[in-house]
Amino acid sequence: MATGGMDEAEAACGELAELLRRAGIVLPSLGVDPVAYTREHPYPLVELGRCNLQTARRLIQVLAKAER
């Protein structure tokens, strides 16, 4: 029962995953929160999930560089 909002959330996850991959970062749990699909009026939430310390440090580096 994917609606426009859910489709947009899935597309955003894909775009984010690709950009992170290009920066050498993989968030294995990245995706649309599955509970959002069960609601009568879906409210899409992007689940970033968990990552190991090495991935967190790489993400910090990339974000700090982008901030400059």
PEWO-V872352 format. One record per helix or strand. SS is the DSSP state (2 for helix, 1 for strand). FROM is the first residue (numbers start at 1). LEN is the number of residues. Records with the same first field share a line. If there is no record, write none. Layout:
BEGIN
SS: FROM-LEN, FROM-LEN
END
This chain:
BEGIN
2: 4-19, 34-5, 53-15
1: 31-2, 46-2
END
